[in-house]
Amino acid sequence: MNFQRRADRSLSLFLALTLVFSGCVHYHPRTSERGSFMKRAQTQTQDGVTVTLAVLSNKEAKKFFGTSLAKREIQPVWLEIDNRSKIPYFLIPRNMDPNYYSAEEATYRAHFRQTRQFLEAGLIAIFFFPALAMIPVNYFMIRRANHKMDKVFEDVSMHRFAIMPGETHSGFLYTSVDQGTKHVKVDLLGEGTRKIFDFVVPIPGIKPDYTTKDLADRYPGVKNVDYLEKELPEQLAKIPSCTTDKKGKHNGDPINLIVIGELEDLVTIFTSAGWDETSSLTMGSGFAMAKAFFTGDNDRYSPISPLYYEGHSHDIAFQKNRGNINQRLHFRLWYTPMRYEKKPVWVGAISRDIGVKFTLKTWYMTTHRIDQNVDDSRDYLLEDLMEAQKVSRYAFIENKALGATSKPRKNLTNDPYFTDGRRLVIEISTEVSQLKSFGWGTKAEAVL
């Protein structure tokens, strides 16, 4: 009886391990389920050419293709081009993404790997030797799954990039992974003509910080005031010198940035210029940030620690990093009741993170160390938007409450910084704009 029970337990364990092990190579794509992303599809038409585009989130791509493409750094974009003109057009995929993947490359990267299965079998065999018998079984299961995957990619991908008059081509192209807001340029080249379709696509996944804010009720009982150009400098001069802690008792980073523009335009313009949105600070995003710190991974959307203006933390933030969480340019913006030409005036603070250090001031135990020269980050932003031709007017005004700092001051995390004591004021433009200066700036030419 004891022998029989041991045999039954061994068989049960073998079957359990077999199920766990073989479960790694089950492949079940759901290519018929397109509703979740197609309902977000956007369409644009120019002179008889209609382009429809949808970007899959990481979860949608995993469900549709049956494997996690995000882990392979791939984001599928569904594209349909309907050419009702009399001119042939050629799609230029590299202008959609210079690092795009061909369908065959995307398929190869998505394949299940035999080496991983052999390693897992070897590890299980240390404790249960019969698991080695599953190696040949899984070998054929992997081959079968990969052949099925090849067929899926073959069927759903766009393979022809020449769209003749009267033709409609559709299918998936494979780009680098973005979250939050993704900009996709569909570039069609014809005989003596060119058509460019710019898409700004929100992608489900992260929760950007500004989506958690109620700006309409930010200043209860305070009316918005629209100031003339000659009146605005006087109001900007009343802005405090620095951000503060939550209680408003200690100064943080200097307020060295003023941005004029609608919220939607901020998101569109800054993300198109290569700035990433910032995730709201939650347990999940905080854990991801801590993981990125310890592993050296990239986290383009990692949360930004709160600083305060008028008693509340930033309303929106953007960042550019250098391939890891430790080094990034970032700026925070706070919504205000000030208006200029009926557009909101935002106050902000911009600096460059150059490293990460431990701290007991946050629950996730880390904070960034900033570059002492905060003016360099401020000027970088202007130069960046100037190159993109998205600044209609700019100026530099004095931060009279702070002044120039020949002797470095310190922020809330005890990082020293110095500044020439000026704030950058920029009015952003959704159209390509020739740069002009406000009439009340101070020595703007010296900075440029």
C-alpha positions in Angstrom: 0.0 0.0 0.0 2.8 2.4 0.9 4.5 1.6 -2.4 1.3 2.2 -4.3 0.7 5.6 -2.6 4.3 6.6 -3.3 3.8 5.6 -7.0 0.5 7.5 -7.2 2.2 10.6 -5.7 5.1 10.3 -8.1 2.7 10.0 -11.0 0.6 13.0 -9.8 3.8 15.1 -9.4 5.0 14.0 -12.9 1.7 15.0 -14.4 1.6 18.3 -12.6 5.2 19.2 -13.7 4.3 18.0 -17.2 1.3 20.4 -17.3 3.4 23.3 -15.9 6.3 22.7 -18.2 4.3 22.0 -21.4 2.0 24.9 -20.6 4.9 27.3 -21.5 4.5 26.4 -25.2 0.8 26.5 -25.6 0.0 29.0 -28.3 -3.5 30.5 -28.6 -3.7 33.7 -30.6 -7.1 35.5 -30.9 -6.8 37.2 -34.2 -10.6 37.5 -34.6 -10.9 39.8 -31.5 -10.1 43.2 -32.9 -12.8 45.3 -31.3 -10.8 46.7 -28.4 -8.3 48.4 -30.6 -10.3 49.0 -33.7 -12.8 51.1 -31.9 -9.9 53.6 -31.2 -8.9 53.6 -34.9 -8.3 57.1 -36.4 -9.0 58.0 -40.0 -7.6 60.9 -42.1 -8.2 61.7 -45.8 -6.2 63.8 -48.2 -7.1 64.2 -51.9 -8.7 60.8 -52.4 -6.2 58.9 -50.1 -7.7 57.6 -46.8 -5.5 56.3 -44.0 -6.9 54.4 -41.0 -4.6 53.6 -38.1 -4.8 51.9 -34.7 -2.1 51.1 -32.2 -2.3 48.1 -29.9 -1.6 48.3 -26.2 0.8 45.7 -24.7 -2.2 43.7 -23.4 -4.1 43.8 -26.7 -1.0 42.7 -28.6 -0.4 39.8 -26.3 -4.0 38.7 -26.7 -4.1 39.1 -30.5 -0.8 37.6 -31.3 -0.7 35.0 -28.5 2.6 36.1 -27.2 4.1 39.1 -25.4 5.5 41.3 -28.1 6.2 44.1 -25.6 8.9 41.9 -24.0 10.5 41.7 -27.5 10.3 45.6 -27.7 7.7 45.4 -30.5 4.4 47.4 -30.8 2.0 46.4 -33.6 0.4 49.2 -35.6 -2.6 48.3 -37.7 -2.7 50.4 -40.9 -5.1 50.6 -43.8 -4.4 52.8 -46.9 -7.2 53.3 -49.4 -6.0 54.9 -52.6 -8.9 56.4 -54.6 -6.6 58.9 -56.4 -5.1 58.5 -59.8 -1.5 58.4 -58.5 0.4 55.4 -57.2 1.8 55.9 -53.7 4.6 54.2 -51.8 4.6 53.9 -48.0 7.9 54.7 -46.3 7.9 52.5 -43.2 11.2 53.9 -41.8 9.6 57.3 -41.5 7.0 55.8 -39.3 9.7 54.5 -37.1 13.5 54.4 -38.0 13.8 51.3 -35.9 10.7 49.5 -37.2 10.8 45.7 -37.6 9.9 43.8 -40.7 7.2 41.2 -40.4 9.7 38.4 -40.7 12.0 39.9 -38.0 9.0 40.5 -35.7 8.0 36.9 -36.1 11.5 35.6 -35.4 11.8 37.7 -32.3 8.4 36.5 -31.0 9.2 32.8 -31.4 9.4 30.4 -28.5 13.0 29.5 -27.7 14.2 25.9 -27.4 17.0 26.8 -25.1 14.7 28.2 -22.5 12.7 25.0 -22.5 15.8 22.9 -22.2 16.9 25.0 -19.2 13.6 24.7 -17.5 13.6 20.9 -18.0 17.1 20.7 -16.6 16.1 22.7 -13.5 13.0 20.5 -12.9 15.0 17.3 -13.5 17.3 18.2 -10.5 14.3 17.5 -8.3 12.4 15.1 -10.5 14.5 13.2 -13.0 11.6 11.9 -15.3 10.9 15.5 -16.3 13.8 15.0 -18.8 11.4 12.9 -20.8 9.4 16.1 -21.6 12.3 17.6 -23.6 11.5 15.8 -26.9 7.7 16.4 -26.3 8.3 20.1 -25.9 10.7 20.3 -28.8 7.9 19.3 -31.2 5.4 21.4 -29.3 7.6 24.5 -29.8 8.1 23.8 -33.4 4.4 23.4 -33.9 3.7 26.6 -32.0 6.3 28.6 -34.0 4.9 27.3 -37.3 1.5 28.4 -36.2 2.9 31.8 -35.2 4.6 32.2 -38.6 1.2 31.7 -40.3 -0.5 34.3 -38.0 2.1 36.9 -38.8 2.0 36.1 -42.5 -1.7 36.5 -42.6 -2.1 39.8 -40.6 1.0 41.7 -41.6 1.3 44.4 -44.4 3.8 43.1 -46.9 3.3 45.4 -49.9 4.1 49.1 -49.6 3.1 50.2 -53.1 -0.6 51.2 -53.3 -1.8 51.6 -56.8 -4.8 53.7 -57.8 -8.0 51.9 -56.8 -6.2 49.6 -54.3 -6.6 49.2 -50.6 -3.9 47.6 -48.5 -4.1 46.8 -44.8 -2.2 44.9 -42.2 0.1 45.3 -39.2 3.5 47.0 -39.1 5.8 46.6 -36.2 7.3 49.6 -34.3 9.2 50.3 -31.1 7.1 50.3 -27.9 5.5 53.5 -26.7 3.0 54.1 -24.0 0.7 56.9 -23.1 0.7 59.0 -26.3 2.3 57.7 -29.5 3.0 59.8 -32.6 2.9 58.0 -35.9 3.7 59.6 -39.2 2.4 57.8 -42.3 4.5 59.0 -45.2 3.3 58.3 -48.7 5.5 59.2 -51.6 3.9 59.6 -55.1 5.1 60.9 -58.5 5.8 64.5 -57.9 3.8 64.6 -54.7 4.0 63.5 -51.1 1.3 63.1 -48.4 2.1 63.0 -44.7 -0.6 61.9 -42.2 0.3 62.7 -38.6 -1.5 60.6 -36.0 -1.5 61.3 -32.2 -2.7 58.1 -30.6 -3.5 57.6 -26.9 -2.6 54.0 -25.8 -4.2 52.2 -22.8 -1.7 51.1 -20.3 -0.1 53.7 -18.0 -2.1 56.3 -16.2 -0.4 59.7 -16.9 -0.3 61.9 -13.9 -2.5 64.6 -15.4 -5.4 62.2 -15.9 -5.7 62.0 -12.1 -6.1 65.8 -11.6 -9.3 67.8 -11.5 -8.0 71.1 -13.0 -11.5 72.6 -13.2 -11.7 72.6 -9.4 -8.0 73.3 -8.7 -8.7 76.8 -7.3 -12.2 76.8 -5.9 -13.8 80.3 -5.7 -11.0 81.8 -7.8 -11.9 83.2 -11.2 -9.6 82.9 -14.2 -8.1 86.3 -15.2 -7.0 87.0 -18.8 -4.1 89.4 -18.8 -2.8 91.5 -21.7 0.8 91.2 -22.8 1.9 94.3 -21.0 0.1 93.1 -17.8 1.4 89.6 -17.7 5.0 90.3 -16.5 3.7 92.0 -13.3 1.6 88.9 -12.5 4.5 86.6 -13.2 6.7 88.6 -10.8 4.4 87.6 -8.0 5.1 83.9 -8.4 7.1 82.5 -5.5 10.8 81.8 -6.0 10.7 78.1 -5.5 8.6 75.0 -5.1 8.1 73.8 -1.6 7.4 70.7 0.5 3.8 69.7 1.2 3.5 72.0 4.3 5.0 75.0 2.4 7.8 75.4 5.0 10.9 74.6 3.0 12.0 75.5 -0.5 12.5 72.9 -3.2 13.7 73.3 -6.8 13.4 76.9 -8.2 10.4 77.9 -10.4 12.3 78.6 -13.6 9.7 77.9 -16.3 6.4 79.5 -17.5 4.4 77.7 -20.3 1.4 79.2 -22.0 -1.0 76.7 -23.7 -3.9 74.4 -23.4 -3.5 71.0 -21.7 -4.2 69.0 -24.9 -1.6 71.1 -26.8 1.0 70.5 -24.0 0.6 66.8 -24.4 0.7 66.8 -28.2 3.6 69.2 -28.6 5.9 67.8 -25.9 5.4 64.2 -26.8 5.9 65.0 -30.5 9.2 66.6 -29.4 10.3 63.4 -27.8 9.3 64.1 -24.2 7.5 61.2 -22.4 4.5 61.5 -20.2 4.9 60.6 -16.5 3.0 57.9 -14.8 1.0 58.8 -11.7 2.6 57.6 -8.5 1.0 54.3 -7.4 2.2 51.2 -5.7 2.6 49.6 -9.1 4.5 52.4 -10.7 6.6 52.9 -7.6 7.6 49.3 -7.6 8.5 49.5 -11.3 10.6 52.5 -10.6 12.4 50.8 -7.7 13.0 47.7 -9.9 14.4 49.9 -12.7 16.8 51.5 -10.2 18.1 48.2 -9.0 18.3 46.4 -12.4 19.4 49.4 -14.5 16.4 48.9 -16.8 14.8 51.7 -18.7 11.5 53.2 -17.3 10.6 56.0 -19.7 7.4 56.8 -17.8 8.6 56.5 -14.2 6.8 58.8 -11.6 8.3 62.0 -10.5 8.4 62.8 -6.8 6.0 65.5 -5.7 7.0 69.1 -5.2 4.4 71.7 -4.3 3.1 75.1 -5.5 0.2 76.8 -3.8 -0.3 73.7 -1.7 -0.6 71.1 -4.4 1.7 68.8 -6.3 2.4 69.2 -10.0 -0.5 68.8 -12.4 1.6 67.4 -15.3 5.2 66.4 -15.9 7.3 65.3 -18.8 10.7 63.6 -19.0 13.5 62.5 -21.4 15.9 59.8 -20.2 19.1 58.4 -21.4 18.2 54.7 -21.5 17.9 54.2 -17.7 16.0 55.7 -14.8 19.0 57.4 -13.2 19.6 60.0 -15.8 16.8 62.2 -17.3 15.7 65.7 -18.0 12.3 66.4 -16.5 10.0 69.2 -15.7 6.8 69.7 -13.6 4.0 72.1 -14.4 1.3 73.6 -12.2 -2.0 74.9 -13.5 -2.9 78.4 -12.5 -5.9 80.7 -12.9 -3.8 83.1 -15.0 -4.7 83.4 -18.7 -2.9 84.9 -21.7 -5.0 85.3 -24.8 -7.5 83.0 -23.1 -4.9 80.2 -22.8 -3.8 78.8 -19.4 -0.5 79.9 -17.9 1.4 77.1 -16.2 4.3 77.6 -13.8 7.0 75.0 -13.7 10.4 73.7 -12.6 12.9 72.0 -14.8 16.1 70.2 -13.9 18.3 67.3 -15.0 18.6 64.1 -12.9 22.1 62.8 -13.0 21.8 59.9 -10.5 19.8 58.2 -7.9 20.4 58.1 -4.1 18.7 56.5 -1.1 16.4 58.6 1.1 14.1 58.1 4.0 11.8 60.9 2.8 9.9 58.7 0.3 8.2 55.3 0.9 10.0 53.9 -2.1 13.3 54.9 -0.5 14.9 56.5 -3.6 15.2 60.0 -5.0 17.2 61.6 -7.8 20.2 63.8 -7.6 20.0 66.9 -9.8 22.6 68.7 -11.9 23.7 71.8 -10.1 23.3 73.9 -13.3 19.5 74.1 -13.6 19.8 76.9 -16.2 21.2 74.4 -18.7 18.0 72.3 -18.5 15.9 75.4 -18.9 17.7 76.5 -22.0 17.6 72.9 -23.4 13.8 73.0 -23.4 13.7 76.2 -25.4 16.2 75.0 -27.9 14.3 71.7 -28.3 11.0 73.4 -29.0 12.7 76.0 -31.2 14.1 73.2 -33.4 10.6 71.7 -33.6 9.2 75.2 -34.5 6.6 74.9 -31.8 7.3 78.2 -29.9 5.4 81.3 -31.1 6.9 83.6 -28.5 9.4 83.5 -25.6 11.1 85.6 -23.1 13.4 85.5 -20.0 12.2 87.3 -16.9 13.8 87.8 -13.6 12.9 85.5 -10.7 13.1 88.5 -8.3 12.3 86.5 -5.2 15.3 84.3 -5.8 17.9 86.3 -7.8 21.1 85.0 -9.2 22.9 82.5 -7.0 26.7 82.7 -7.1 26.7 80.6 -3.9 24.7 77.4 -4.6 21.4 77.0 -2.8 19.9 73.6 -1.9 16.7 71.9 -2.6 14.5 69.6 -0.4 16.8 66.6 -0.9 19.9 68.7 0.0 21.2 68.9 -3.6 23.0 72.1 -4.4 22.1 74.2 -7.5 22.9 77.6 -9.0 21.1 79.8 -11.4 21.3 83.1 -13.2 18.0 84.0 -11.6 15.8 84.1 -14.8 12.7 82.2 -15.8 11.9 81.0 -19.3 8.5 82.0 -20.6 7.3 80.2 -23.7 4.0 80.3 -25.6 3.6 77.0 -27.4 2.1 76.7 -30.9 0.3 73.7 -32.5 1.3 75.1 -35.9 4.8 75.4 -37.3 5.8 78.8 -36.0 8.5 81.4 -36.6 10.1 82.3 -33.3 9.4 85.8 -31.8 10.2 87.3 -28.5 7.9 89.0 -26.1 8.6 92.7 -25.7 9.3 92.5 -22.0 12.0 89.9 -21.7 15.4 90.7 -20.1 18.6 90.0 -22.0 17.1 87.0 -23.8 19.8 87.3 -26.5 22.5 86.5 -24.0 21.1 83.1 -23.3 20.7 82.2 -27.0 
